[in-house]
Structures are given as C-alpha cells and as structure tokens.
C-alpha cells in the first residue's frame, strides 16, 4: 500500500514539474514568435496553458484509475476506457470556445442556401463564401500544379490560415495581387455579411471598380487587414466551399489543436445535381443535352466517367465521415439537401446543435423569410427558395434516359444516401411516389 501511494506522489510531482517547464517554454516560444513573425495580417495567438492543464489532469486521472483498483488490481482500467480518455484529451483545443465550421459540398447541392444559416447568425459569426475559388482559378490554369494532390494540400493550408484569421495565404492567389493588403477582387465579397460590416468598410476610392461590392452599405475595396481584425473579434468562424472533394485530406486541419473544427457535408440526389447543372451551367453540359435528345448515352464517354468519379469521391468521403474515425469523432455531420428543403428549421436547429453554437433569432427569422417565397424571387443562384417545392422539382426536367445513366454509374452513392431508383418515366414524374428513403446519419 505504501509503495502504491509513493508511486502516486512521485507521479504528481513529475506532472507539476512538467507543467511548469511547459509554461516556461510556452512563454519563451511566444516571445520568439513575436520577434520572428512578419507583420502582415493579425494571427491568432496560441494559448497552450489551458490545454496543458487539462491534459495533465486527464493523465493524472488515468494514472489514479489504474492504481486504485480493488486489492491492488491494476488491470481494471480497460483499453476501451483508456481510448475514451485519449479521445477526451485530443478533443481539447486552443480555440478558447471558438468553433470553426466547414460546410463541405459540391455545386448545386444548396450550399449557398445552407451557408446563409450561418452567415445570418449575427455579430458573433465570421462567414466566408467560397474563398478557395481564387486558389482553383489560379492553379488549375498552371500545368505544374494542375493535379489533385497538390491542390488538396494548398486548399487545406489556405483553409487553415483563414480559420486562424490569417488572410496572407489567400492573398497569394487573388488576381490582380492586393496592394498593401487591399483588393477590389475578392470573389463574392457581398455574400459575407462580415466583410461588409462598418468596421471593415473602407472609404470608397474613385475609379476603382469592385465587381462583388457590398450591397448593405457603400464600401471601398476590401482591406484584408481590417477583415482579419474583424475575424479575430468574432466568436465563431464558418467557411463554405464546394472545392474540397475528399474528406480524408482534411485530417491535418481537423487535428490542428488551435482549431475546433466541425465538418458538415451536404449531399443531394446525383440525378437532381445533374438536372440542376444542366440549367445553371448550360454551356458546359451541351453533350448531356444532346444525349437527352438522341436518347443514346455512350457510357465510355469522358463525361460519364467524370460523373462516376465525382459520385465515388462523394460516397468515399461520406463513408469516412460516417465511420467516425478518432480524428473525426463528434466532428462530422452529413445532411441531405432534400431533408433541408422539406424541414429547413428543424435541420438548421440540428446543425447548430451539432456545432455547439446557439441557434440565433436572426438565423431563425432569415429562414422563415426565405423558405416561403414566390417563383419570381427564386432564381438559379438565389438563396430565396420555396423550399418544399425544390426537393423534387428536378424530376420534371431530367429525361428518363439520363436518370438511368446516373443510376448506373452512381448506384452505390445513391444507396448510401437513401435515394430510390426509378424503373420508368412514369414513376420518375409521379410526385405521389417519393424517391427519398427515411434515413438517419449518425
């Protein structure tokens, strides 16, 4: 018995010494960083002390649990319990209660609409709309970097910087290059309320044209330093992107101890996505339109192969998320567009609960105003939708021939997400027959 308590005492002393040394090293490191870091845009300070203390307490708890079994039986602390404790330790972050939400989607899945759930949260939210557009635009035109492996790494690094309120990583990809961190060229600036607030709104500059200018107030070109300062002042950060294809490539980002990432993956029936893209991106889908008229679709065509690759990536990402690996545990949520269209308020509440952020009255009011609107206001890119009508509208615009092609090449993806197959055109256009299975994703 005396030996056991002696071991506990020695371990406690060791933990205290380690913690003190860690605090000293942290202070020295902070001073070195302050001297060496160039003054570009403000960085998020790292707070190691909180995590160190919690980590020490958990380590001590694990030790005492192992030593305090009845009659000196040290084997009571099971592997499962130890794994749970390690998960608790890994869940602590340096973000000080700040949440970082990544809305991950593909085009024509309602991501702009869902992004507004967070954009409209209020003054505590900093929201960015498709910042990776600049990266894709610049790098896909460069042969040297036009491959998936390079792109995903750069996407991840830029997202990391933006979640930490450092815009310098994004600046490299904005064209024309910002001057003194000021740019009139940020893609869809007006889609982020945070970038049009008064404290970010710089004076108007004569003869400087900003395509995506703020609609809520008259502002000059975006000052990225002011944007960074605004970001740092916000309690939560959210980014919407359709450019991250594979969830597993985000593991280093999710595991960054400075961040508290929550990934929401938005999916939609692949048949509906194709139908929507044929309208929204008409010139890019001329081949599909020709096939719709001819009734013949060559399945070895590159367009069909591309569709299969996209579906496979979507399915594999969802499988990773739904399997809940340790690095994603309690950090991943899958939501179907169709469920949001039918029950927008309920799904918004679920998403907010998942992120750990209170569902604000501003967001609720926006959803009420924008889910019951007229046909005239509901354009291709509009965030105003009569949501209950949107879920199955595609069934009357896609030819049965094309629906069959999608079912063949995207079958496993459709089954995973609970989308029912159709065997004839009559079933496709029969609104009394639902093509959506009741399915929960946990």
N, C-alpha and C positions, 0 to 999 in steps of 0.2 A: 504493500500500500504506500509506504514512504517513497519507494522508488518511483511509483506512478506519479505522485504529486510533485516529486522533484523534477521529473521529465516535463510536466505541465509548466512548472515555474520557469524552467530553462527556456522552454519554447516561447513563453510570454515575453521574457526578457529579450530574446532574439528578435521577436517581432517588433518590439518597441525600438530596438537599435536600428533595425532595417528601415522602419518608418521614418525615423529621424534622419538617417542618411539619405533616404529618398527625397525628403523635403529639402534638404540642403542642396542635393544635386538638381532638384527642380528649380530652385531659386537661381543657382549658377547658370543653368541652361537657359532660363528666361532672359537673364542679363546678356548672355552671349547672343541669343536670337535677336534681341533688341538692337545690339550693335551691328549685327551682320545683315539683317533683313533690309533690303532697299525699300524706301518709302514710295510705294505705288498706290495700291488701294488698301484700305484697312484690312487687317487679318483678324480672325477670331482668336482670342487668347486661349491658351490651353490651361486648364485647371486640373492639375494632377492630384491635388491633395484630397479631394473628396473621394475619388476612386481608390486611392491608396488606402485610405482609412477603411472604406467598405471592404476592399479586398482583404485587408488584414483581419477584419472581424470575421469574414467568412472562412478564411484559412484557419483561424483560431477555433471557430465553431466546428469545422470538420475535424480538427485535431481532438477537441474535447469529446466529440461524438464517438471517435474511435477508442478513446481511452476510458470512457465512462460506462462501458457495458457491464452488466451484472457479472460478479465474480471474476472480474478481470478478463472477460471475453471480448477481445478486440475485433472480432470478425463480424460484429453486429452491423457495422456500417457497410451496407451493401454497395455494389457497383452502381446500381440504379440511383441510390441516394447521392453517391459521390458525383455522378453525372449531372444530377439536378443542381447540386451546389455549384458545380463548374459552370452550368448554364446561367445560374444567378450571377455569378461573378462576371461572366462575359457580357451580361446584359447591361452592366453599369457603363455609363459613358461619361465623357467630359462635357456634355452639352448643357448641363445645368437645367434640365427640364425642357429644353427646346426640342421640338420634334421636326424631323426632316421627312417630308412626304414626296415620294417619286411616283407619279402617275404614269405608268408604262402601258403603251397601247400601240396599235397600228392605225393607219389612216382609215377614215370612215367608220370608226367604231364609237363615235360620240365622245371622244376625249376632250374636245373643246368645251362641250356642254358640261361634262363632269368636272373639268378643270375649274369652271366657274363656281362650283360648290365651295371650293377653297379660296378662289380669288375674291369671292364676295363675303368671306368670313368676317372681315373687319380690320381694324387698325393693327391687330396683333399678328397678322399674316403677311408674309412677303412671298408673292407668287410670280413665277416666271413662265412665260408661254414659249415653248419650243426654242430655247437658246441654242440647241445643237444644230439648228438649221444652218447657222453660219459655218459650223465645222464641216457638215456634209457638203455644203455648197462649194467650199474651197478645196477640200481634199478629194472629192470624187472627180474633180477635173484634173487632178495631178496623178499621172500614171504611177509614180513611185509609191504613192500612199493609197492607191485605189485597191485595197484588199481588206477583207473583213477584220483580220487580226489586228492590223494597225489601227483601223477606225475605232474598234471597240475600246481599245486602250486609251485612245485620245478622248473619246466620249466620256469614259469613266473619269479621267483626270479633270476634264472641264466641269463635269457634274460635281465632283468633289470640291473644286475651287469655289463654285457658285454656292454650294450648300454652306461653305465657310465664309461666304460674303466676299470672296476674292474674285474680282472680275478680270484680273490680269490674264488669266488663262484663256478667257473668251476673247479678249481684245485682239489676240494674235490672229484670230480668224475673221474679224469684222473687216469688210471691204466697202469703201476705202478705209485705211487704218485710222483709228481715232487720233485726234490731235490733242495732246495734254489730257487724255482720258475723256475727251468729249466727242460724241458721234451723233450724226443725224440718221444713221443707217441701221439701227438695231431693229431686227425683224419683229414685227407685230408688237411694238412697244405699247400701243394703246390697249392691248389685251391684258396688260398687267396694271391693275389699279395702283400697285405700289410704286410703279415707275412714273406715275402721273400725279403723285401727291405733291402738296405745296412745297415740302422741304426738298423735293427732288427736281422741282420745276425751275429751271434756269431761265434767265431773260431771253426773249426772242432775238435772234440775230437776223438782220436784214439780208435778203437774197440767199438764205440757206434753206434749202428745201428738205423737209423730213417727210418721207412717204407715209410712215406709220406713226403719225403725230398723235398726241393725246387728244381725246375728244372731250374730256371732262373740264379741262382748262387749257388756256393758251400758253404753251411752253416752248422754250428754245430746244436745241439739240440736247440729247441726254448726256449729263455729266456722270460718268461711271463712278467717280469718287463719291459723289452725293448718293448715288444708288447703293454703293457699298455701305456707306454710313447708315442709310435707311434700313438696309438689310440687317445690320448688326443690332439695330434698335428694336427689331421685331422679335416676338417670342417664338414664332414658328415659321418654317420655310417650306414651300411647295414648288415643285417643278413638274411641268407636263411635257412629255416627249413621245414621239412616235418613231424615234430613230434608234432605240436600243432594241435589238432583235432577240437577244438571248439572255435570260435571267442570270445564268451561272457566271457570266462575265462581270457581274456586279459584286461578286463576293468580296473583293478587297474594299470596295466602297462601303458595303454594309458592315464590314468588320472594323472599319475605322473607328477607334474609340472616341474620337472627337464628335462623332455624329450619332444620332439616334434615328436611324432610317426605318421608314415604313414603306413597303412597296405595294402599290395597288395595281394589279394587272387587269386591264379592261379588255374583254373579248366580245366577239359578235359572230353570228352565224356567217360562215365564209360565203354562202350564197348571197346573203344580204350585202356583204362587203363588196363583192364583185358588181352587183347591181348598182350600188351607190357610186362606185368608182367609175363605172361606165358613163354616169351622168356628170360627176364632178370633174373627171379628168378625160373628157370626151376624146380629145385628140390622141391621147396615149392608148386608148382602147378601141381604135378603129378595127384592129384584127378581130377582136371579140364581137364587135358589131357585125362584121362581115360574116362571121361564123353563125351568128344568130339568124341572119337572113338565109344563108345557104343550108343551114341545118346539119352541116358537116364540121366536125372539130377534129383535126389531126392531133392525137394525144402525144405524139412525139415532138410537137412544136415547142419552141423555147418558151412561149408564153404560158403554156400549160405546165411545163417543167418549173417555171418560176412560181406559179401558183402553188404547186406541190411543196416546193422548198419553203415558201412563206408559211404554209399551213403546218409543216413539220416543225419549223422553228417555234411557232406559236404553241404547238402541243408540247414540245420538249421543255419549253420554259415553264409552262403550267405544271407539267409533271414534276419538275424540280421544286417549284414552289409548294405544290400540294403535298409532296413527300416530307416537307418540313425538316430539312437538314438542320443541324445545330446552328449554323450561321444565319438561317432564315427563321428560326423558331419564334413564333409570335410576331414576325415582321413581314409576313406576306398575306395578301388577301386577293382573291380572284372574284371579279364581279362581271356578270353578263350585261351587255348593253340592253338586252330585251327586258331584264328584270328592272333596270333603272327606268326604262321607258314606261313600264307598267306601274311601278311603285317608286317614283322618284324621291319622295320624302322619306319613306322607310329605308331605302338603300343609302340615302345620304346620311341618315342617322347611324346606320350600321358602319359606314366608312369613318365617320367622326369617332364613333366609339372605338373602332379598331385603332385609330391613330392616337387615341388618348387626349384628343382636343375637344373642348366643349363645343357643342353644336350651337352656333350663334344665331341670334334672332335675325340678323342681317341676311345670313345664308338661307334661313327658312323663308323669309319674305321674298328673296330673289327666286327661289324655286317655285313658290306659289305663283308669282307673276309670270314666270317664263315656261311653265309647263301646260298652260292653257292659253293658247294664242291662235290668231287667225292664220289661214293659209297664206295670205299675202305677206305676213311677217316672218314666215318660216322658210327662209331661203336655204340654199345648199350649204353655206358656211355659217348660217345663223345659229346663235345659241338659244334662240326662242323657238320652242317646239311644242306642238300639241302632242305631248309625249305618248299618250295612249294610242295615237294613230301611227306613230313612227315605227313601232316594233315590227309590224308585218307588212308595211307598205310596199316593200321590195317584191313581194310575191306576185304583184300585178305588173311588174316592169321587166322581170328577167324571163327570157324564153325557157321553156322546159328543157330544151336541148342543153343549154348552158348549165342549168341547175344539175342535170345529170352528170356533166363533166366535173363539176365541183364535188359532187357526192362521191365520185370515183376516186379523185386524187386527194380529197381532204376527209375521207371517211373516218379514219381514226381520230382526227381532231374533232369532228362533229360529234362522235360518240362520247368522247371525253367530256365535252361541254354540254351534252344533253340536247342536241338538235336532231329532230326526227327526219328521216328520209321520206321522199315522195316518189311514188311509182308512176304517176301520170300527171298530166297537166291539170286535170280536173281537181285533183287533190291539192295541187300547188296553189290554186286560186280560190279554194274553198275556205273562207275565213272562219267557218264554224269548226274546222279541224285545226287544232293547234299543232305547231311544229316544234314546240318547246316543252321539254320534259321538266317536271318539278324536280329540282336538284339543288342540294346544298353543297357548298365548297368550304370545307374546314380543314 
